[in-house]
Amino acid sequence: SNKTYLNIHALWNLVIIPSSQSHWLTTEERSQVLLDLKASGWSELGERDAIYKEFNFKNFNQAFGFMTRVALQAEKMNHHPEWFNVYSKVQITLISHDCGGLTKRDVKLAQFIDKAAASV
């Protein structure tokens, strides 16, 4: 129902706190997060402290629909991916520029991106 949808997004917005300090990952969190992300196909870009994943869709319309869903969520989170699209391929890099590396925001957006890709 719409009520549930709105409540989930209200909760999501409470979790996303705009202070960059709140987004740092502890060493333990970082290790676990990277294991989980790598298991779902993300790779670590060590020189930038970022994560990267390439998605392949059946056609441009699927790729663009996926990008639209991600763009709307990224705007809500005020956290925007670096991405590149050619026809059915979408390449995404996530990094928190204001924090200078990988943060909880990147993890949350990566998880959303994976769900969005799976639902295309």
C-alpha positions in Angstrom: 0.0 0.0 0.0 1.0 3.6 -0.4 1.0 4.1 3.4 3.7 1.4 3.8 5.7 2.8 0.9 5.7 6.3 2.5 6.6 4.9 6.0 9.5 2.9 4.6 10.9 6.0 2.9 10.4 8.1 6.1 12.4 5.5 8.0 15.1 5.4 5.2 15.4 9.2 5.4 15.9 9.0 9.2 18.8 6.6 8.7 20.5 8.9 6.2 22.0 11.6 8.3 23.6 14.4 6.3 26.6 14.9 8.6 29.7 13.3 7.0 31.0 12.2 10.4 28.1 9.8 10.8 29.0 8.0 7.5 32.4 6.6 8.4 32.8 2.8 8.5 34.7 1.2 11.4 37.5 -1.2 10.4 35.2 -4.1 11.3 32.2 -2.7 9.4 34.4 -2.0 6.4 35.8 -5.5 6.3 32.3 -7.1 6.4 30.8 -4.6 4.0 33.6 -5.2 1.4 33.1 -9.0 1.7 29.4 -8.6 1.1 29.8 -6.1 -1.7 32.4 -8.2 -3.5 30.1 -11.3 -3.1 27.5 -9.4 -5.1 29.8 -8.3 -7.8 31.2 -5.0 -6.7 35.0 -4.5 -6.9 37.2 -2.2 -4.8 39.0 0.6 -6.4 41.8 0.9 -3.8 43.5 3.9 -5.3 40.3 6.0 -4.9 38.8 4.1 -1.9 35.7 3.6 -4.0 33.6 0.6 -5.3 32.7 -0.2 -8.9 30.3 -2.5 -10.7 29.2 -3.0 -14.2 25.6 -3.9 -15.1 24.4 -5.4 -18.4 20.8 -5.2 -19.5 18.9 -6.5 -22.5 18.6 -3.1 -24.2 18.9 0.6 -23.7 15.4 1.0 -22.4 16.1 -1.4 -19.5 19.4 0.3 -18.8 17.8 3.7 -18.8 14.9 2.6 -16.6 17.4 1.2 -14.1 19.3 4.5 -14.2 16.1 6.5 -13.6 15.3 4.4 -10.5 18.8 4.9 -9.2 18.8 8.6 -10.0 15.6 9.1 -8.0 17.0 7.3 -4.9 20.3 9.0 -5.2 18.6 12.4 -5.2 16.6 11.4 -2.1 19.9 10.4 -0.4 21.7 13.5 -1.8 24.4 11.0 -2.8 25.1 10.7 -6.5 27.0 8.0 -8.4 29.7 8.4 -11.0 28.3 6.5 -13.9 28.7 5.8 -17.6 26.2 4.3 -20.0 26.6 2.9 -23.5 23.5 1.2 -24.9 22.7 -1.7 -22.5 25.8 -1.3 -20.2 25.9 0.8 -17.1 29.2 1.2 -15.2 28.9 2.7 -11.6 31.5 4.0 -9.2 30.5 5.0 -5.7 32.6 7.2 -3.4 31.8 9.9 -0.9 33.7 12.8 -2.2 33.0 14.9 0.9 34.5 12.2 3.1 37.3 11.2 0.7 36.4 7.5 0.5 33.9 4.7 1.1 31.2 5.3 3.6 27.9 4.0 4.9 26.1 6.1 2.2 27.9 4.3 -0.5 27.0 0.9 1.0 23.3 1.9 1.3 23.2 3.1 -2.3 25.1 0.0 -3.6 22.4 -2.2 -1.9 19.6 -0.2 -3.5 21.4 -0.4 -6.9 21.6 -4.2 -6.6 17.9 -4.4 -5.8 17.0 -2.1 -8.6 19.1 -4.1 -11.1 17.5 -7.4 -9.9 14.0 -6.0 -10.4 14.5 -4.9 -14.1 
